[in-house]
Amino acid sequence: MITAGKGRFVALAAVAVGATVALAGCASGDPLDSGSGETDGGGETLVVGSQDYYSNEIIAQIYAQALEANGFTVDLQSRIGQREVYMPELESGAIDVFPEYTGNLLQYYVPDTTATTADDVYAELEGALPDGLRVLDQSSATDQDSYNVTKEFSETNGVTSLADLAKVETPLTLGGNSELATRPYGPDGLKSVYGVDVAFTPIEDSGGPLTIKALQDGAVQLVNIYSANPAISTSDLVTLEDPEGLFLASNVVPVVSEKVDDAAAEVINTVSAALTADDLVALNALSVDEQQSAEQIASDWLAEQSLF
């Protein structure tokens, strides 16, 4: 049930369709059952999902709270899992709104894509999605994969780009979520694009404290961290340049089902237009450094933006 920060949305709700905001019922049985409730915003309950990743959960909360404030009934399903788990649910229609990342999602459907720039990736992604799904406007906010080393490792080995790793004579181990092992930009990508051989160690916290500790302790020499992670600066890490475009541009983009009508799409697109790359880093810092809940972070950001 989306309840946090309702008082902060008086201004938003006042311009909603003219009806009282309807709160979604808590899920029972199948956690991805969208239900059949009607809403004054028009249409059935919209199921909003998020990855098992704090930053993605924040964005999903922003979508959900903005929709609810504008009269839509929302069922928020947080931390469903990673792409291999939730994409089949999206394709089946069990989830209606999901914050995604353009480059990574395109590679999920088109592993051999040659698109690299934000506009080219978005254009190809529009045509790559299966029937029943579409992307709304992409945001300027990005949170893409990046490879990072400690400042000490960078200075000792003269490494500032992925290409420089080829000249490092000591063995290299890459750390990241287990699915990284089979991603196009994982160990095989490093080998084919940069000629770099790495071993792989799974660390299942999406670039979080366990990943940082493994890097700082020397258990791994290279880690995959999302670019909007505030720990990159606070932990004094060096993000390696990617001159050959191993990583595609990955802007935040909503993926939606056919249940998302024009009115709901306008609400979400307004959010996407307002969310910047700097905003996302700042919001993530509130989660990582101040341990604020995704619900509260989203509520405060929407109140500050006065979007509707």
C-alpha distance (Angstrom), angle and dihedral (degrees) to the residues before:
residue distance angle dihedral
M1 . . .
I2 3.81 . .
T3 3.76 104.9 .
A4 3.80 110.6 132.7
G5 3.76 118.6 109.8
K6 3.81 97.0 4.9
G7 3.79 90.1 145.2
R8 3.78 89.7 59.2
F9 3.78 91.5 62.3
V10 3.79 101.2 62.9
A11 3.80 90.1 113.5
L12 3.78 91.8 47.3
A13 3.78 95.8 46.3
A14 3.81 91.9 47.7
V15 3.77 90.2 68.1
A16 3.78 95.8 40.2
V17 3.73 117.6 114.5
G18 3.79 89.3 -65.4
A19 3.76 95.6 -90.6
T20 3.74 136.0 104.5
V21 3.77 115.1 -89.4
A22 3.78 109.9 -100.8
L23 3.77 116.5 -141.4
A24 3.76 119.0 -138.6
G25 3.77 117.9 -117.5
C26 3.76 117.9 -115.9
A27 3.79 112.8 -96.2
S28 3.76 119.6 -102.6
G29 3.77 130.9 -176.2
D30 3.79 107.6 -0.9
P31 3.85 104.9 30.8
L32 3.79 89.4 -146.8
D33 3.82 95.7 50.6
S34 3.80 104.0 125.0
G35 3.79 94.2 -158.3
S36 3.77 123.7 -148.4
G37 3.79 104.8 -99.8
E38 3.79 119.1 143.7
T39 3.80 123.4 -131.3
D40 3.77 135.8 -156.3
G41 3.83 84.7 -128.1
G42 3.77 87.1 69.4
G43 3.79 126.8 -96.9
E44 3.76 137.9 23.7
T45 3.77 129.0 -35.1
L46 3.80 110.7 -66.5
V47 3.79 114.5 -135.0
V48 3.80 111.0 -146.1
G49 3.80 116.2 -165.8
S50 3.78 136.9 -171.8
Q51 3.76 139.0 -162.3
D52 3.79 121.1 -107.7
Y53 3.81 87.7 -96.5
Y54 3.80 125.6 102.6
S55 3.81 96.1 -133.4
N56 3.80 92.8 50.6
E57 3.80 89.6 47.7
I58 3.82 89.9 55.0
I59 3.80 91.4 53.5
A60 3.80 91.5 46.9
Q61 3.80 89.1 51.8
I62 3.81 89.9 51.9
Y63 3.81 91.2 51.9
A64 3.81 92.3 45.7
Q65 3.79 96.4 47.2
A66 3.81 93.2 45.3
L67 3.80 91.0 50.5
E68 3.77 92.5 46.9
A69 3.79 92.0 49.0
N70 3.78 88.2 55.5
G71 3.79 94.9 54.3
F72 3.80 103.4 -89.7
T73 3.78 122.7 131.8
V74 3.80 108.2 -125.1
D75 3.78 133.0 -165.6
L76 3.81 107.6 -166.1
Q77 3.81 116.5 -156.3
S78 3.81 107.8 -173.6
R79 3.78 130.4 -164.8
I80 3.79 96.3 8.8
G81 3.79 92.9 161.9
Q82 3.77 138.8 -99.8
R83 3.81 129.2 -38.7
E84 3.80 96.5 -81.8
V85 3.81 88.7 58.6
Y86 3.80 104.3 41.1
M87 3.82 102.8 35.3
P88 3.82 93.0 70.8
E89 3.81 87.6 51.6
L90 3.79 90.8 51.4
E91 3.79 91.2 47.8
S92 3.80 91.0 50.3
G93 3.81 92.3 52.4
A94 3.80 95.2 -113.5
I95 3.82 90.1 120.3
D96 3.81 123.2 43.2
V97 3.81 106.3 -175.2
F98 3.79 127.8 30.1
P99 3.82 131.4 165.9
E100 3.79 108.1 -128.1
Y101 3.81 139.8 169.4
T102 3.79 118.2 -115.5
G103 3.81 101.9 -139.2
N104 3.79 97.9 43.5
L105 3.79 92.8 44.0
L106 3.80 91.4 49.8
Q107 3.80 90.5 52.1
Y108 3.80 89.0 50.6
Y109 3.81 89.0 61.8
V110 3.81 100.0 26.5
P111 3.83 108.5 29.1
D112 3.81 93.1 176.1
T113 3.81 96.9 49.0
T114 3.78 116.1 144.7
A115 3.81 94.7 -158.7
T116 3.80 113.7 114.9
T117 3.81 110.2 157.7
A118 3.80 122.1 83.4
D119 3.82 94.6 -112.3
D120 3.81 95.3 44.3
V121 3.79 92.7 46.9
Y122 3.80 92.1 49.4
A123 3.81 92.8 47.7
E124 3.80 92.9 51.4
L125 3.80 92.2 43.7
E126 3.81 90.9 57.1
G127 3.79 89.3 62.1
A128 3.79 96.8 39.0
L129 3.80 99.5 62.4
P130 3.80 118.6 100.1
D131 3.80 122.6 -111.5
G132 3.77 112.7 -72.2
L133 3.81 95.8 33.8
R134 3.78 131.5 85.3
V135 3.77 138.1 167.1
L136 3.78 122.4 -120.0
D137 3.83 122.6 -150.6
Q138 3.78 115.2 -41.7
S139 3.78 118.4 -124.0
S140 3.79 126.5 -127.7
A141 3.80 85.4 -124.5
T142 3.80 112.7 102.9
D143 3.77 131.9 -168.4
Q144 3.76 105.2 172.4
D145 3.75 133.0 162.2
S146 3.79 115.7 -88.4
Y147 3.78 135.0 173.9
N148 3.78 116.8 -124.3
V149 3.80 137.9 -173.3
T150 3.77 132.7 -175.6
K151 3.78 117.7 -88.8
E152 3.82 88.4 -117.4
F153 3.80 92.0 55.0
S154 3.79 91.0 46.9
E155 3.79 93.6 51.6
T156 3.81 96.2 40.7
N157 3.79 94.1 50.2
G158 3.79 100.0 31.4
V159 3.80 90.8 -119.8
T160 3.80 120.7 155.0
S161 3.81 100.4 139.2
L162 3.79 137.9 38.3
A163 3.79 88.4 -109.8
D164 3.83 89.6 61.1
L165 3.81 91.0 61.6
A166 3.80 89.9 74.8
K167 3.81 90.2 70.6
V168 3.82 95.6 51.8
E169 3.80 107.2 109.8
T170 3.81 99.1 -163.0
P171 3.84 120.6 81.1
L172 3.79 115.4 -87.8
T173 3.78 127.6 -145.8
L174 3.79 122.4 -166.9
G175 3.79 120.1 -148.8
G176 3.81 127.7 -158.5
N177 3.79 145.5 109.5
S178 3.81 112.1 -39.1
E179 3.81 92.9 -109.2
L180 3.82 88.9 63.5
A181 3.81 87.6 76.7
T182 3.81 90.1 73.2
R183 3.81 101.4 31.5
P184 3.84 116.7 114.3
Y185 3.81 89.0 -116.4
G186 3.83 94.2 47.0
P187 3.82 127.5 95.8
D188 3.81 93.4 -49.7
G189 3.81 90.8 50.2
L190 3.79 92.0 50.7
K191 3.80 89.0 51.4
S192 3.79 97.4 46.3
V193 3.81 98.2 40.8
Y194 3.81 102.2 33.5
G195 3.81 105.0 16.0
V196 3.80 90.5 -120.0
D197 3.81 120.6 146.4
V198 3.79 115.8 -152.9
A199 3.78 136.3 170.9
F200 3.80 115.6 -135.5
T201 3.80 132.6 -129.8
P202 3.82 119.4 -175.2
I203 3.81 114.8 -132.1
E204 3.79 110.4 177.9
D205 3.80 105.0 -153.5
S206 3.82 103.0 86.8
G207 3.79 95.4 -114.2
G208 3.80 93.9 -41.0
P209 3.83 132.1 136.9
L210 3.81 94.8 -57.9
T211 3.78 90.8 53.9
I212 3.81 92.8 47.3
K213 3.82 91.7 47.9
A214 3.81 92.5 49.8
L215 3.80 89.3 52.1
Q216 3.80 95.2 46.2
D217 3.82 92.1 45.6
G218 3.80 91.3 51.8
A219 3.81 95.0 -117.6
V220 3.81 85.4 125.6
Q221 3.80 129.0 15.8
L222 3.80 99.5 -155.4
V223 3.80 130.4 35.8
N224 3.77 138.3 -172.1
I225 3.82 110.5 -124.6
Y226 3.78 127.9 167.3
S227 3.78 111.8 -111.0
A228 3.82 95.1 -122.4
N229 3.80 92.3 57.1
P230 3.84 107.8 119.9
A231 3.81 89.6 -150.4
I232 3.80 89.6 77.2
S233 3.81 89.6 73.5
T234 3.80 100.0 28.5
S235 3.82 92.4 50.7
D236 3.81 93.0 45.9
L237 3.80 95.3 -119.6
V238 3.79 128.2 161.8
T239 3.80 118.2 -131.2
L240 3.78 107.3 -145.8
E241 3.78 117.2 -128.6
D242 3.79 117.0 -115.0
P243 3.83 106.2 -148.3
E244 3.82 94.6 168.2
G245 3.80 95.8 50.5
L246 3.80 99.5 -114.9
F247 3.80 87.3 158.2
L248 3.78 118.2 55.0
A249 3.79 121.1 -137.4
S250 3.79 105.5 -88.3
N251 3.78 115.3 -164.2
V252 3.77 121.3 177.5
V253 3.81 108.0 -97.8
P254 3.82 132.9 172.1
V255 3.79 116.3 -125.2
V256 3.81 111.1 -157.8
S257 3.79 141.5 -178.0
E258 3.78 128.8 -127.1
K259 3.81 89.1 -93.1
V260 3.81 89.5 73.2
D261 3.80 103.9 92.8
D262 3.80 128.6 -163.8
A263 3.81 93.3 -88.2
A264 3.79 93.4 52.5
A265 3.81 91.0 43.6
E266 3.80 90.3 53.8
V267 3.82 90.9 54.3
I268 3.81 92.3 50.4
N269 3.81 93.5 43.6
T270 3.80 89.8 52.6
V271 3.80 88.9 55.1
S272 3.81 91.7 48.2
A273 3.80 91.9 51.2
A274 3.80 91.4 53.3
L275 3.81 98.7 44.7
T276 3.81 112.2 91.7
A277 3.78 133.1 -173.0
D278 3.81 90.5 -108.9
D279 3.80 90.2 49.6
L280 3.78 91.5 54.8
V281 3.80 93.6 51.0
A282 3.82 89.5 48.9
L283 3.80 92.7 48.1
N284 3.78 90.8 48.6
A285 3.80 90.1 51.3
L286 3.80 89.9 56.7
S287 3.79 87.8 56.9
V288 3.80 98.7 41.6
D289 3.80 101.7 35.1
E290 3.80 102.9 28.4
Q291 3.81 99.1 29.1
Q292 3.79 92.9 -132.3
S293 3.81 116.6 163.7
A294 3.79 120.3 -104.5
E295 3.80 87.6 -121.5
Q296 3.80 93.7 57.2
I297 3.81 94.4 41.6
A298 3.81 91.0 53.3
S299 3.80 93.1 45.5
D300 3.79 93.2 51.3
W301 3.80 93.7 46.1
L302 3.79 93.3 51.0
A303 3.79 91.1 48.4
E304 3.80 90.9 51.3
Q305 3.81 92.7 48.9
S306 3.85 96.2 50.8
L307 3.77 87.5 -157.8
F308 3.79 102.5 166.1
